[in-house]
Amino acid sequence: MLMLLAKILSVGVKPHFTQEIIEKTKLVNGISFIGVPISLFYAILFLFTRYFYFSFVFSVGAVLFGITLFFTSWLGHRFSRNYVSAVAPLLFGFVNVITGKDAGFYLAFIVTTIPALIIFDTNKQSTFYIVLSFLILTASVVCQMYINPLYTISYSMMLMIINFSTVLIATLTVIYLYKKELKNSKEIIIEKQAEILDSIRYAKRIQKASLPTEKYIKKSLTKNE
């Protein structure tokens, strides 16, 4: 399982990448892939409870999140992070409208804003996607005032609890991935610093061995006098 996760996180990582780009790529892959099991969970839940349209929507959602890995491999992490930061709020905004406020899918917007704080290089980029998520959330809530849910979900209260639990798990997972990559980067930096210091010490030993000793220099000077 851990080996599979490592392979997923490493999709699109090239040998010539710097440590910073490797870290960003792995974070984008990890954050994107979280959406796959979440979407599949809801797809199966709605399938077994006979809400087939909702099940289909979340099946499409699983594909939308999963294809991010291919985008990372083909087009790089910069394209993928923009893609997933736009697709995630759009998907849950649509779901929020068709399921109604009682289902509680608006809670997903907590998760859609967290990646923007982590995977972008500048505050301007992060702010853009946070504002985008907020606008989509606002639009979906306004739509709920004028559009009735597609179906009334009989277990909406339980679904609200499930949604809260899912958001909590997804948030903790994103934080875990972020801390894991930071830890790995720190360990690599410490290792490289140790290698540099070892090289400096080795060079000093060679230099010291190749230079004549102070005793030899004094003896030579005395002999010349």
Residue pairs with C-beta under 8 A, 6 or more apart in sequence:
8 29
8 30
8 33
8 69
9 26
9 29
9 30
9 177
10 26
10 29
11 25
11 29
11 69
11 72
11 73
12 25
12 29
12 69
12 72
12 73
12 76
12 77
12 80
13 22
13 25
13 26
17 25
19 185
19 188
19 189
20 185
21 77
23 181
23 182
23 184
23 185
24 77
24 81
24 119
25 72
25 76
25 77
26 177
26 181
27 118
27 119
27 177
27 178
27 181
28 68
28 72
28 77
28 80
28 81
28 84
28 119
29 68
29 69
29 72
29 77
29 80
30 173
30 174
30 177
31 84
31 115
31 118
31 119
31 174
31 177
32 65
32 68
32 69
32 72
32 80
32 84
33 65
33 66
33 68
33 69
34 65
34 170
34 173
34 174
35 61
35 62
35 64
35 65
35 84
35 88
36 62
36 65
36 66
38 166
38 170
39 58
39 59
39 61
39 62
39 64
39 65
40 58
40 59
40 62
41 166
42 54
42 55
42 58
42 61
43 55
43 56
43 58
43 59
43 61
43 62
44 55
45 55
45 162
46 52
46 54
46 55
46 58
47 55
49 154
49 155
51 151
51 153
53 98
53 150
53 151
54 95
54 98
54 99
54 150
54 151
57 94
57 95
57 98
58 95
61 91
61 95
64 87
64 91
65 84
65 87
65 88
68 80
68 83
68 84
69 80
71 79
71 80
71 83
72 79
72 80
77 119
81 115
81 119
81 120
84 115
85 112
85 115
85 116
85 119
85 120
85 129
85 132
86 129
86 132
88 108
88 111
88 112
88 115
88 133
89 109
89 112
89 132
89 133
89 136
89 137
90 136
92 105
92 106
92 108
92 109
92 112
93 136
93 137
93 139
93 140
94 140
95 105
95 108
96 103
96 105
96 106
96 108
96 137
96 140
96 141
96 144
97 140
97 143
97 144
97 147
98 149
98 150
99 105
99 149
99 150
99 153
100 144
100 148
100 149
100 152
100 153
100 156
101 141
101 144
102 149
102 153
102 156
102 157
102 160
103 149
103 153
103 156
103 159
103 160
103 163
104 156
104 159
104 160
104 163
104 164
105 163
106 137
106 140
106 141
107 163
107 164
107 167
108 163
108 166
108 167
109 133
109 134
109 136
109 137
110 167
110 171
111 167
111 170
111 171
111 174
112 133
113 129
113 130
113 133
113 134
114 171
114 174
114 175
115 174
116 125
116 126
116 129
116 130
116 133
117 126
117 130
118 174
118 178
120 126
120 129
153 159
212 220
